[in-house]
Structure formats: structure tokens, C-alpha cells
Amino acid sequence: LLRYLREMNVLNDEEKETVEGWITSEGKARCLIDTVMKKGERASSVMVDYLTERPPELWPTLGLTPTSDSL
């Protein structure tokens, strides 16, 4: 996900490294979501689109449903 968001110019190298610097998965997730949300609707849409392309059985873990359009 981080690599994809970097490739899509949602994150810069410093932001990617900041997320990677968190020790726990929860910390990484919180940091990533906060960073992306601050960047606006396009950035959030890029991330949500990526996540919804994952297998549907993962959607409940991500807080998504087939009709969700945001996290």
C-alpha cells in the first residue's frame, strides 16, 4: 500500500518513511490514515480504491462494505 501510494504521488518519501517508522501496525495505520486524510479527497480516493480492489473477505477488517466510498 505504501509503495502504491508513493507511486501515485499521494505520499512523498518523507511521509512514507514516517509511516514505516511506527513500530505497531496500529500506529502505522493511524499515521497513514491521518496523513492521507489531510491531503484531501483525491488522496483518500486513491487509497480507498486500492483497498477495495483487495479480496472482499478483507473488507470487514478494513471497515469497508461493497457500497462504501470512504474510510
Backbone as a chain_set.jsonl record, in Angstrom:
{"seq": "LLRYLREMNVLNDEEKETVEGWITSEGKARCLIDTVMKKGERASSVMVDYLTERPPELWPTLGLTPTSDSL", "coords": {"N": [[0.825, -1.195, 0.0], [1.878, 1.288, 0.854], [3.958, 1.635, -0.998], [2.475, 1.749, -3.364], [0.924, 4.078, -2.89], [2.986, 5.907, -2.836], [3.948, 5.684, -5.466], [1.735, 6.699, -6.793], [1.929, 9.3, -6.175], [0.707, 10.163, -3.848], [1.852, 10.021, -1.377], [4.946, 11.406, -0.231], [8.502, 10.688, -0.14], [9.422, 11.225, 2.48], [7.048, 11.189, 4.021], [6.259, 8.542, 3.629], [8.397, 7.211, 4.884], [7.989, 8.123, 7.485], [5.579, 6.855, 8.19], [6.448, 4.189, 8.017], [8.174, 4.184, 10.144], [6.785, 3.798, 12.494], [6.242, 1.453, 15.105], [4.182, -0.394, 15.749], [1.464, -2.051, 14.034], [-0.962, -0.787, 14.328], [-0.195, 1.835, 14.916], [1.107, 2.51, 12.537], [-1.052, 2.326, 10.745], [-2.777, 4.314, 11.75], [-1.184, 6.619, 11.464], [-0.827, 6.618, 8.664], [-3.503, 6.855, 7.716], [-4.238, 9.328, 8.88], [-2.374, 11.013, 7.603], [-3.041, 10.716, 4.871], [-5.725, 11.57, 4.873], [-5.445, 14.28, 5.472], [-4.542, 15.198, 3.094], [-6.614, 15.434, 1.378], [-9.538, 14.838, -0.771], [-8.882, 13.5, -3.237], [-6.521, 12.067, -2.62], [-7.483, 10.424, -0.559], [-9.391, 8.975, -2.002], [-7.759, 7.558, -3.801], [-6.44, 5.828, -2.032], [-8.62, 4.409, -0.88], [-9.714, 3.248, -3.192], [-7.619, 1.51, -3.887], [-7.644, -0.199, -1.647], [-10.211, -1.33, -1.831], [-9.925, -2.914, -4.002], [-8.774, -5.13, -3.041], [-9.226, -8.55, -1.903], [-12.678, -9.291, -1.282], [-13.219, -10.564, 1.185], [-11.522, -9.377, 2.97], [-12.581, -6.887, 3.414], [-14.361, -6.367, 5.711], [-12.463, -6.271, 7.79], [-11.133, -3.991, 7.084], [-13.06, -2.155, 7.509], [-14.841, -1.718, 5.473], [-17.546, -1.93, 3.093], [-19.286, -3.392, 0.296], [-20.537, -1.124, -0.792], [-19.274, 1.034, 0.289], [-17.713, 4.223, 0.148], [-15.77, 5.582, 1.35], [-13.289, 5.702, 4.005]], "CA": [[0.0, 0.0, 0.0], [2.743, 2.472, 0.909], [4.651, 1.756, -2.285], [1.474, 2.195, -4.334], [0.605, 5.483, -2.616], [4.158, 6.684, -3.264], [3.944, 5.681, -6.931], [0.622, 7.537, -7.238], [2.22, 10.65, -5.673], [-0.117, 10.511, -2.695], [2.847, 10.227, -0.326], [6.325, 11.637, -0.657], [9.422, 9.765, 0.544], [9.46, 11.523, 3.917], [5.801, 10.705, 4.621], [6.336, 7.077, 3.603], [9.338, 6.817, 5.933], [7.359, 8.402, 8.776], [4.643, 5.754, 8.44], [7.245, 2.98, 8.245], [8.886, 4.325, 11.404], [5.966, 3.348, 13.616], [6.549, 0.065, 15.453], [2.991, -1.243, 15.701], [0.584, -1.943, 12.866], [-1.974, 0.218, 14.64], [0.449, 3.138, 14.766], [1.309, 2.733, 11.102], [-2.356, 2.57, 10.127], [-3.249, 5.622, 12.207], [-0.342, 7.627, 10.825], [-1.135, 6.629, 7.238], [-4.843, 7.407, 7.515], [-4.179, 10.76, 9.192], [-1.606, 11.692, 6.552], [-3.808, 10.719, 3.624], [-6.92, 12.402, 5.045], [-5.032, 15.686, 5.417], [-4.217, 15.533, 1.705], [-7.84, 15.714, 0.645], [-10.402, 13.814, -1.344], [-8.2, 12.692, -4.248], [-5.619, 11.137, -1.936], [-8.32, 9.44, 0.127], [-9.989, 8.117, -3.027], [-6.716, 6.66, -4.311], [-6.215, 4.795, -1.031], [-9.817, 3.571, -0.777], [-9.791, 2.445, -4.419], [-6.629, 0.438, -3.761], [-8.096, -1.15, -0.631], [-11.401, -2.058, -2.279], [-9.505, -3.889, -5.01], [-8.322, -6.321, -2.323], [-10.296, -9.543, -1.813], [-13.82, -8.857, -0.465], [-13.206, -11.109, 2.549], [-10.751, -8.467, 3.818], [-13.288, -5.622, 3.588], [-14.788, -6.095, 7.088], [-11.281, -5.903, 8.564], [-10.798, -2.623, 6.702], [-14.203, -1.291, 7.776], [-15.472, -1.413, 4.191], [-18.601, -2.772, 2.554], [-19.287, -3.207, -1.164], [-21.039, 0.191, -1.183], [-18.505, 2.089, 0.952], [-16.906, 5.067, -0.724], [-14.739, 6.248, 2.15], [-12.909, 5.03, 5.253]], "C": [[0.865, 1.253, 0.0], [3.452, 2.7, -0.417], [3.691, 2.287, -3.352], [1.144, 3.677, -4.129], [1.767, 6.39, -2.991], [4.191, 6.788, -4.785], [2.856, 6.589, -7.501], [0.778, 8.991, -6.771], [1.246, 11.125, -4.6], [0.801, 10.812, -1.52], [4.177, 10.593, -0.958], [7.22, 10.695, 0.152], [9.436, 9.982, 2.052], [8.211, 11.002, 4.622], [5.787, 9.18, 4.678], [7.247, 6.576, 4.717], [8.762, 7.058, 7.323], [6.393, 7.284, 9.144], [5.419, 4.484, 8.778], [7.962, 3.012, 9.593], [8.09, 3.9, 12.627], [6.218, 1.866, 13.854], [5.334, -0.841, 15.28], [2.201, -1.03, 14.413], [-0.471, -0.87, 13.085], [-1.416, 1.623, 14.475], [0.664, 3.491, 13.311], [-0.004, 3.083, 10.42], [-2.875, 3.956, 10.486], [-2.487, 6.742, 11.519], [-0.679, 7.746, 9.342], [-2.494, 7.268, 6.973], [-4.857, 8.901, 7.788], [-3.48, 11.538, 8.086], [-2.415, 11.804, 5.272], [-5.036, 11.62, 3.743], [-6.59, 13.885, 4.951], [-4.771, 16.144, 3.987], [-5.455, 15.725, 0.838], [-8.503, 14.516, -0.001], [-9.702, 12.928, -2.369], [-7.31, 11.643, -3.596], [-6.414, 10.041, -1.233], [-8.937, 8.467, -0.865], [-8.985, 7.121, -3.587], [-6.503, 5.515, -3.327], [-7.416, 3.856, -0.932], [-9.965, 2.692, -2.016], [-8.826, 1.266, -4.357], [-7.133, -0.634, -2.793], [-9.301, -1.954, -1.096], [-11.1, -3.017, -3.419], [-8.975, -5.163, -4.36], [-9.486, -7.298, -2.248], [-11.42, -9.092, -0.871], [-13.82, -9.404, 0.955], [-12.375, -10.251, 3.501], [-11.507, -7.182, 4.141], [-13.764, -5.373, 5.014], [-13.626, -5.674, 7.99], [-10.905, -4.452, 8.314], [-11.929, -1.645, 7.0], [-14.953, -0.902, 6.518], [-16.615, -2.378, 3.908], [-18.596, -2.562, 1.046], [-19.766, -1.831, -1.622], [-20.299, 1.331, -0.514], [-17.754, 2.907, -0.074], [-15.882, 5.86, 0.055], [-14.447, 5.422, 3.383], [-13.344, 5.85, 6.423]], "O": [[0.614, 2.181, -0.77], [3.535, 3.83, -0.9], [4.048, 3.162, -4.141], [1.091, 4.44, -5.093], [1.554, 7.524, -3.418], [4.437, 7.865, -5.33], [3.031, 7.179, -8.567], [-0.125, 9.808, -6.95], [0.99, 12.321, -4.458], [0.557, 11.748, -0.758], [4.501, 10.157, -2.063], [6.736, 9.984, 1.032], [9.459, 9.017, 2.816], [8.309, 10.431, 5.708], [5.349, 8.598, 5.671], [6.906, 5.623, 5.417], [9.02, 6.281, 8.242], [6.387, 6.818, 10.283], [5.075, 3.783, 9.73], [8.318, 1.961, 10.125], [8.667, 3.666, 13.689], [6.388, 1.105, 12.902], [5.447, -1.934, 14.726], [2.265, 0.03, 13.791], [-0.833, -0.139, 12.164], [-2.095, 2.505, 13.949], [0.436, 4.627, 12.895], [-0.069, 4.015, 9.62], [-3.358, 4.686, 9.62], [-3.087, 7.706, 11.045], [-0.804, 8.854, 8.822], [-2.618, 8.127, 6.101], [-5.428, 9.666, 7.01], [-3.945, 12.604, 7.681], [-2.469, 12.87, 4.658], [-5.352, 12.357, 2.809], [-7.375, 14.661, 4.406], [-4.78, 17.342, 3.704], [-5.345, 16.137, -0.316], [-8.104, 13.367, 0.184], [-9.91, 11.715, -2.368], [-7.34, 10.472, -3.972], [-6.055, 8.866, -1.305], [-9.0, 7.266, -0.601], [-9.326, 5.961, -3.821], [-6.396, 4.358, -3.736], [-7.246, 2.637, -0.904], [-10.306, 1.515, -1.9], [-9.181, 0.149, -4.735], [-7.059, -1.828, -3.084], [-9.405, -3.14, -0.786], [-11.939, -3.849, -3.765], [-8.75, -6.163, -5.043], [-10.626, -6.912, -2.506], [-11.15, -8.572, 0.212], [-14.371, -8.766, 1.852], [-12.507, -10.383, 4.718], [-11.113, -6.455, 5.053], [-13.595, -4.259, 5.509], [-13.791, -4.815, 8.856], [-10.418, -3.764, 9.21], [-11.786, -0.443, 6.773], [-15.629, 0.127, 6.49], [-16.643, -3.497, 4.42], [-17.954, -1.628, 0.566], [-19.438, -1.408, -2.731], [-20.652, 2.491, -0.722], [-17.222, 2.37, -1.046], [-15.199, 6.716, -0.505], [-15.233, 4.558, 3.771], [-13.118, 5.459, 7.568]]}, "num_chains": 1, "name": "protein.A"}
